């Protein structure tokens, strides 16, 4: 019901009263149906969704008071507001009418303005109540989904944490064989990556709700990115009878301009979804160029998994949703991945669609605007070949680096990782101490790895302060805020490069080789 579509029932045995009310309502958005007695009134009220009933107290068969009681006792009519029509002297009937469930009254003879004002007021009140009921149901559903999500999240986080803590304790056993140590270490690493993926999904949703999503476009090799993803997921599928293949159209471009991080995030979520729900068969990953006035790249991830029922395909992109409850019990996940996919693709100017049939698999397709690189665009993707022999013995003998991080375990990580290389280290527990060490030893320090988020002074402030006096020293930003601190922000503050936590050994090696030689 809205102000352009209101339907009321007028119950009055007086033909002149009915005609007068009809005349008052002519030309308004309110349409009226009429009943001459109680029997007609109850029958019509139960068979039509009226928004309001105007009920004469005095009817020829049953009193309006009793009719009101009958309406309020029936689930089909109990929520329809009732306005009594009576004479001014009938105070007793008014009191009984309110007790029976009426919301208002109007006395005969009535003025047009008063009648319309009372009717419109209660129509508005009914609409507001209906909106409140809908809003309450949505809030209850949302709360139910969030509670289910939090319960699922507890399980999702505890599962990899159990593996990390449990196998880390097992590694302390001095009787372990080398192969056992290698196996346990691999389990810890894989569990850590799983935990990081869960945290990233939660942070992505928080960032979107705060309105902080941003795009950072760059030129990069799309074919290389797709190949890397195929390799990563092929490794995840090594214990499943599932093959992953890359299908790229012959005319598809290689180098493009886009947000590489966001695109990888979308494809990663779609591939993770395919791996999760495909027990055997094939997963296909690819893209093609769709030539039209505004050309687009069309990506696809196709699987031979369980498929999605048609009635669930509209809700699959909503937050905290998985296909159905029995799947939620059988397959892990946050229920956020596909909602992130849709929002990121939309944010990048594209669209997502789904083709699926239960038992026959699913195909997720999405488009992005195709932007061809120009001569003035530079590749800032950081695509570099990782050398073998990550940290050679004595490689940086005579070099000194400053590690600034308020978490001591991070310094312990650097110390243990680099101890064979001969590099010397200073450690600062906050930004202020980092500046003091730099000031006292600036001629000794060859490179600084500075955490962005520190007490006293944050890393961006430290970088700006150092850059005022030294334009050449390599400054590396290290941060766990991958979704909030962009490469551009770090470079603008004076950093030469960014390394994200948890720090990968290969990435640390690349940084060290590049800036220390």
For each residue, the residues with C-beta under 8 A, 3 or more apart:
1: 5 6 7 51 123 126 127 130
2: 5 6 127
3: 6 29 123 124 127
4: 29
5: 1 2 29
6: 1 2 3 29 30 31 51 52 123
7: 1 30 31 32 33 48 49 50 51
8: 30 31 32 33 50 51 52 53 54 119 123
9: 32 33 34 35 41 44 45 48 50 52 53 54
10: 18 21 22 32 33 34 35 53 54
11: 34 35 36 37 38 40 41 53 54 55 56 59 64 67
12: 17 18 21 34 36 54 56 85
13: 36 37 56 58 59 60
14: 17 18 56
15: 18 19
16: 19 20
17: 12 14 20 21 56 85 108
18: 10 12 14 15 21 22 34 36
19: 15 16 22 23
20: 16 17 23 24
21: 10 12 17 18 24 25 32 54 115
22: 10 18 19 25 26 32 34
23: 19 20 26
24: 20 21 112 115 116
25: 21 22 28 30 31 32 116
26: 22 23
27:
28: 25 116
29: 3 4 5 6
30: 6 7 8 25 119 120 123
31: 6 7 8 25
32: 7 8 9 10 21 22 25
33: 7 8 9 10 44 48 50
34: 9 10 11 12 18 22
35: 9 10 11 40 41 44
36: 11 12 13 18 40
37: 11 13 40 41 59 60 61 62
38: 11 41 42 59 61 62 63 64 66 67
39: 42 43 61 62
40: 11 35 36 37 43 44
41: 9 11 35 37 38 44 45 53 55 59 67
42: 38 39 45 46 67 70 71
43: 39 40 46 47
44: 9 33 35 40 41 47 48 50
45: 9 41 42 48 50 53 71 76 77 80
46: 42 43 74 76 77
47: 43 44
48: 7 9 33 44 45
49: 7
50: 7 8 9 33 44 45 53 80
51: 1 6 7 8 80 81 123 126
52: 6 8 9 80 81 82 83 119 122 123 126
53: 8 9 10 11 41 45 50 71 80 81 82 83
54: 8 9 10 11 12 21 83 85 106 119
55: 11 41 64 67 68 82 83 84 85 102
56: 11 12 13 14 17 59 64 84 85 86
57: 63 64 65 84 85 86 90 93 97
58: 13 63 64 86
59: 11 13 37 38 41 56 62 63 64 67
60: 13 37
61: 37 38 39
62: 37 38 39 59 66 67
63: 38 57 58 59 66 67
64: 11 38 55 56 57 58 59 67 68 84 85 93 97
65: 57 68 69 93 96 97 100
66: 38 62 63 69 70
67: 11 38 41 42 55 59 62 63 64 70 71
68: 55 64 65 71 72 82 84 97 100 101 102
69: 65 66 72 73 100 101
70: 42 66 67 73 74
71: 42 45 53 67 68 74 77 78 80 82 101
72: 68 69 77 78 82 100 101
73: 69 70 78
74: 46 70 71 77 78
75: 78
76: 45 46
77: 45 46 71 72 74 80
78: 71 72 73 74 75 101
79:
80: 45 50 51 52 53 71 77
81: 51 52 53 103 104 122 125 126
82: 52 53 55 68 71 72 97 101 102 103
83: 52 53 54 55 102 103 104 105 106 118 119 122
84: 55 56 57 64 68 93 94 97 102 104 105 106
85: 12 17 54 55 56 57 64 105 106 107 108 110
86: 56 57 58 90 93 94 97 105 106 107 108
87: 90 107 108
88: 107 108
89:
90: 57 86 87 93 94
91: 94 95
92: 95 96
93: 57 64 65 84 86 90 96 97
94: 84 86 90 91 97 98 105
95: 91 92 98 99
96: 65 92 93 99 100
97: 57 64 65 68 82 84 86 93 94 100 102 105
98: 94 95 101 102
99: 95 96
100: 65 68 69 72 96 97
101: 68 69 71 72 78 82 98
102: 55 68 82 83 84 97 98 105
103: 81 82 83 122 125
104: 81 83 84 118 121 122
105: 83 84 85 86 94 97 102
106: 54 83 84 85 86 110 114 115 118
107: 85 86 87 88 110
108: 17 85 86 87 88
109:
110: 85 106 107 114 115
111: 114 115
112: 24 115 116
113: 116 117
114: 106 110 111 117 118
115: 21 24 106 110 111 112 118 119
116: 24 25 28 112 113 119 120
117: 113 114 120 121
118: 83 104 106 114 115 121 122
119: 8 30 52 54 83 115 116 122 123
120: 30 116 117 123 124
121: 104 117 118 124 125
122: 52 81 83 103 104 118 119 125 126
123: 1 3 6 8 30 51 52 119 120 126 127
124: 3 120 121 127 128
125: 81 103 121 122 128 129
126: 1 51 52 81 122 123 129 130
127: 1 2 3 123 124 130 131
128: 124 125 131 132
129: 125 126 132 133
130: 1 126 127 133 134
131: 127 128 134 135
132: 128 129 135 136
133: 129 130 136 137
134: 130 131 137 138
135: 131 132 138 139
136: 132 133 139 140
137: 133 134 140 141
138: 134 135 141 142
139: 135 136 142 143
140: 136 137 143 144
141: 137 138 144 145
142: 138 139 145 146
143: 139 140 146 147
144: 140 141 147 148
145: 141 142 148 149 319 320 321
146: 142 143 149 150 320
147: 143 144 150 151
148: 144 145 151 152 320 328
149: 145 146 152 153 319 320 334 335
150: 146 147 153 154
151: 147 148 154 155
152: 148 149 155 156 328 333 334 335
153: 149 150 156 157 198 202 334
154: 150 151 157 158
155: 151 152 158 159 332
156: 152 153 159 160 198 332 333 334
157: 153 154 160 161 195 198
158: 154 155 161 162
159: 155 156 162 163 194 332
160: 156 157 163 164 191 192 194 195 198
161: 157 158 164 165 191 195
162: 158 159 165 166
163: 159 160 166 167 187 188 191
164: 160 161 167 168 188 191 192 195
165: 161 162 168 169
166: 162 163 169 170
167: 163 164 170 171 184 185 187 188 191
168: 164 165 171 172 188
169: 165 166 172
170: 166 167 173 176 184
171: 167 168 176 181 184 185 188
172: 168 169
173: 170 176
174:
175:
176: 170 171 173 180 181 184
177: 180 181
178: 181 182
179: 182 183
180: 176 177 183 184
181: 171 176 177 178 184 185
182: 178 179 185 186
183: 179 180 186 187
184: 167 170 171 176 180 181 187 188
185: 167 171 181 182 188 189
186: 182 183 189 190
187: 163 167 183 184 190 191
188: 163 164 167 168 171 184 185 191 192
189: 185 186 192 193
190: 186 187 193 194
191: 160 161 163 164 167 187 188 194 195
192: 160 164 188 189 195 196 502
193: 189 190 196 197
194: 159 160 190 191 197 198
195: 157 160 161 164 191 192 198 199
196: 192 193 199 200 502
197: 193 194 200 201 272
198: 153 156 157 160 194 195 201 202 334
199: 195 196 202 203
200: 196 197 203 204 482 483
201: 197 198 204 205 334 336 337 340
202: 153 198 199 205 206 334 336
203: 199 200 206 207 483
204: 200 201 207 208 265 336 340 483
205: 201 202 208 209 319 336 339 340
206: 202 203 209 210
207: 203 204 210 212 213 483 484
208: 204 205 211 212 213 343
209: 205 206
210: 206 207
211: 208
212: 207 208 484
213: 207 208 343 344 347
214: 486
215: 259 262 347 348
216: 259 261 486 487 488
217: 257 258 259 371
218: 257 258 259 260 377 379 380 381
219: 255 256 257 373 377 378 379 380 381
220: 224 225 255 256 258 260 379 381 383
221: 224 225 254 255 381 383
222: 225 226 252 253 254 255 256 258 287 297
223: 226 227 248 252 254
224: 220 221 227 228 254 383
225: 220 221 222 228 229 260 263 264 267
226: 222 223 229 230 246 248 267 285 286 287
227: 223 224 230 231 246
228: 224 225 231 232
229: 225 226 232 233 264 267 268 271 285
230: 226 227 233 234 244 245 246 285
231: 227 228 234 235
232: 228 229 235 236
233: 229 230 236 237 244 271 275 283 285
234: 230 231 237 238 244
235: 231 232 238
236: 232 233 275
237: 233 234 240 242 243 244 275 283
238: 234 235
239:
240: 237 275 278 279 280
241: 279 280 281
242: 237 275 278 279 280 281 282 283
243: 237 281 282 283
244: 230 233 234 237 271 282 283 284 285
245: 230 282 283 284 285
246: 226 227 230 284 285 286
247: 284 285 286
248: 223 226 252 286 287 288
249: 252 286 287 288 289
250:
251: 288 289
252: 222 223 248 249 287 288 289 297
253: 222 256 289 297 370 372
254: 221 222 223 224
255: 219 220 221 222 373
256: 219 220 222 253 297 370 371 372 373
257: 217 218 219 371 372 373 377
258: 217 218 220 222 262 263 348 368 371
259: 215 216 217 218 262 263 348
260: 218 220 225 263 264 381
261: 216 264 265
262: 215 258 259 265 266 344 347 348
263: 225 258 259 260 266 267 348 368
264: 225 229 260 261 267 268
265: 204 261 262 268 269 340 344
266: 262 263 269 270 299 340 341 344 345 366
267: 225 226 229 263 264 270 271 285 299 301
268: 229 264 265 271 272
269: 265 266 272 273 337 338 340 341
270: 266 267 273 274 301 341 364
271: 229 233 244 267 268 274 275 283 285 301
272: 197 268 269 275 276 337
273: 269 270 276 277 301 333 337 338 364
274: 270 271 277 278 283 301 302 303 305 362 364
275: 233 236 237 240 242 271 272 278 283
276: 272 273 331 332 333
277: 273 274 303 305 306 327 331 362
278: 240 242 274 275 281 283 303 304 305 306 361
279: 240 241 242 305
280: 240 241 242 304
281: 241 242 243 278 303 304 305 361
282: 242 243 244 245 302 303 304
283: 233 237 242 243 244 245 271 274 275 278 301 302 303 304
284: 244 245 246 247 300 301 302 303
285: 226 229 230 233 244 245 246 247 267 271 300 301
286: 226 246 247 248 249 299 300
287: 222 226 248 249 252 297 298 299 300
288: 248 249 251 252 297 298
289: 249 251 252 253 295 296 297 298 370
290: 295 296 297 298 367
291: 295
292: 295 296
293:
294: 369
295: 289 290 291 292 369 370
296: 289 290 292 350 367 368 369 370
297: 222 252 253 256 287 288 289 290 367 368 369 370
298: 287 288 289 290 365 366 367
299: 266 267 286 287 365 366 367 368
300: 284 285 286 287 363 364 365
301: 267 270 271 273 274 283 284 285 363 364
302: 274 282 283 284 361 362 363 364
303: 274 277 278 281 282 283 284 361 362 363
304: 278 280 281 282 283 360 361
305: 274 277 278 279 281 361 362
306: 277 278 323 327 358 359 361
307: 356 357 358 359 360 361 362
308: 312 313 316 323 354 356 358 362
309: 312 313 323 324 358
310: 313
311: 314
312: 308 309 315 316 323 324
313: 308 309 310 316 354 356
314: 311 317
315: 312 318 321
316: 308 312 313 321 323 338 354
317: 314 321 338 339 341 342 352
318: 315 321 339
319: 145 149 205 335 336 339
320: 145 146 148 149 335 336
321: 145 315 316 317 318 335 338 339
322: 327 328 331 333 335
323: 306 308 309 312 316 327 328
324: 309 312 327 328
325: 328 329
326: 329 330
327: 277 306 322 323 324 330 331
328: 148 152 322 323 324 325 331 335
329: 325 326
330: 326 327
331: 276 277 322 327 328
332: 155 156 159 276
333: 152 156 273 276 322 337
334: 149 152 153 156 198 201 202 337
335: 149 152 319 320 321 322 328 339
336: 201 202 204 205 319 320 339 340
337: 201 269 272 273 333 334 340 341
338: 269 273 316 317 321 341 342
339: 205 317 318 319 321 335 336 342 343
340: 201 204 205 265 266 269 336 337 343 344
341: 266 269 270 317 337 338 344 345 352 364 366
342: 317 338 339 345 346 352
343: 208 213 339 340 346 347
344: 213 262 265 266 340 341 347 348
345: 266 341 342 348 350 351 352 366 367 368
346: 342 343 349 350 351 352
347: 213 215 262 343 344
348: 215 258 259 262 263 344 345 368 369
349: 346 368 369
350: 296 345 346 366 367 368 369
351: 345 346 366 367
352: 317 341 342 345 346 364 365 366
353: 364 365 366
354: 308 313 316 362 363 364 365
355: 362 363 365
356: 307 308 313 360 361 362 363
357: 307 360 361
358: 306 307 308 309
359: 306 307
360: 304 307 356 357
361: 278 281 302 303 304 305 306 307 356 357
362: 274 277 302 303 305 307 308 354 355 356
363: 300 301 302 303 354 355 356
364: 270 273 274 300 301 302 341 352 353 354
365: 298 299 300 352 353 354 355
366: 266 298 299 341 345 350 351 352 353
367: 290 296 297 298 299 345 350 351
368: 258 263 296 297 299 345 348 349 350
369: 294 295 296 297 348 349 350
370: 253 256 289 295 296 297
371: 217 256 257 258
372: 253 256 257
373: 219 255 256 257 377
374: 377
375:
376:
377: 218 219 257 373 374
378: 219
379: 218 219 220 383
380: 218 219 487
381: 218 219 220 221 260
382: 497
383: 220 221 224 379
384: 510 514
385:
386: 390 506 509 510
387: 390 509 513
388:
389: 392
390: 386 387 505 506 509
391: 395 417 418 420 421 509 512
392: 389 395 420 421
393: 420 421 422
394: 397 420 421 422
395: 391 392 421 422 512
396: 399 418 421 422 423 512 516
397: 394 421 422 423
398: 422
399: 396 422 423 424 446 447 516
400: 423 424 425 426 441 444 445 446
401: 423 424 425 426 445 446 447 448 449 516
402: 425 426 427 428 434 437 438 441 445 447 448 449 450
403: 410 411 414 425 426 427 428 448 449
404: 427 428 430 431 433 434 448 449 450 451 454 459 462
405: 408 410 411 428 429 449 450 451 454 478
406: 429 430 451 453 454 455
407: 410 411 451
408: 405 411 412 429
409: 412 413
410: 403 405 407 413 414 451 478 501
411: 403 405 407 408 414 415 425 427
412: 408 409 415 416
413: 409 410 416 417 503
414: 403 410 411 417 418 425 449
415: 411 412 418 419 425
416: 412 413 419
417: 391 413 414 505 508
418: 391 396 414 415 421 423 425 512
419: 415 416
420: 391 392 393 394
421: 391 392 393 394 395 396 397 418 512
422: 393 394 395 396 397 398 399
423: 396 397 399 400 401 418 516
424: 399 400 401
425: 400 401 402 403 411 414 415 418
426: 400 401 402 403 437 441 445
427: 402 403 404 411
428: 402 403 404 405 431 433 434 436 437
429: 405 406 408 433
430: 404 406 433 434 454 455 456 457
431: 404 428 434 435 450 454 455 456 457 458 459 461 462
432: 435 436 456 457
433: 404 428 429 430 436 437 456
434: 402 404 428 430 431 437 438 448 450 454 457 462
435: 431 432 438 439 457 462 465 466
436: 428 432 433 439 440
437: 402 426 428 433 434 440 441 445
438: 402 434 435 441 442 445 448 466
439: 435 436 442
440: 436 437
441: 400 402 426 437 438 444 445
442: 438 439 445 469 470 473
443:
444: 400 441
445: 400 401 402 426 437 438 441 442 448 473
446: 399 400 401 473 474 516
447: 399 401 402 473 474 475 476 515 516
448: 401 402 403 404 434 438 445 466 473 474 475 476
449: 401 402 403 404 405 414 476 478 499 511
450: 402 404 405 431 434 454 459 462 463 475 476 477 478 495
451: 404 405 406 407 410 454 459 477 478 479
452: 458 459 460 477 478 479 481 485 490
453: 406 458 459 479 480 481
454: 404 405 406 430 431 434 450 451 457 458 459 462
455: 406 430 431
456: 430 431 432 433
457: 430 431 432 434 435 454 461 462 465
458: 431 452 453 454 461 462
459: 404 431 450 451 452 453 454 462 463 477 478 479 493
460: 452 463 464 477 489 490 493
461: 431 457 458 464 465
462: 404 431 434 435 450 454 457 458 459 465 466
463: 450 459 460 466 467 475 477 490 493 494 495
464: 460 461 467 468 493 494
465: 435 457 461 462 468 469
466: 435 438 448 462 463 469 470 473 475 494
467: 463 464 470 471 475 493 494
468: 464 465
469: 442 465 466
470: 442 466 467 473
471: 467
472:
473: 442 445 446 447 448 466 470
474: 446 447 448 496 497 515 516
475: 447 448 450 463 466 467 494 495 496
476: 447 448 449 450 495 496 497 498 499 511 515
477: 450 451 452 459 460 463 485 490 493 495 497 498 499
478: 405 410 449 450 451 452 459 498 499 500 501 503
479: 451 452 453 459 482 485 490 498 499 500 501
480: 453 500 501 502
481: 452 453 484 485
482: 200 479 485 500 501
483: 200 203 204 207
484: 207 212 481
485: 452 477 479 481 482 489 490 498
486: 214 216 489 490
487: 216 380 490 491 498
488: 216 491 492
489: 460 485 486 492 493
490: 452 460 463 477 479 485 486 487 493 495 497 498
491: 487 488 494 495 496
492: 488 489
493: 459 460 463 464 467 477 489 490
494: 463 464 466 467 475 491
495: 450 463 475 476 477 490 491 498
496: 474 475 476 491 515
497: 382 474 476 477 490 511 514 515
498: 476 477 478 479 485 487 490 495
499: 449 476 477 478 479 503 507 508 511
500: 478 479 480 482 503 507
501: 410 478 479 480 482
502: 192 196 480
503: 413 478 499 500 507 508
504: 507 508
505: 390 417 508 509
506: 386 390 509 510
507: 499 500 503 504 510 511
508: 417 499 503 504 505 511 512
509: 386 387 390 391 505 506 512 513
510: 384 386 506 507 513 514
511: 449 476 497 499 507 508 514 515
512: 391 395 396 418 421 508 509 515 516
513: 387 509 510 516 517
514: 384 497 510 511
515: 447 474 476 496 497 511 512
516: 396 399 401 423 446 447 474 512 513
517: 513
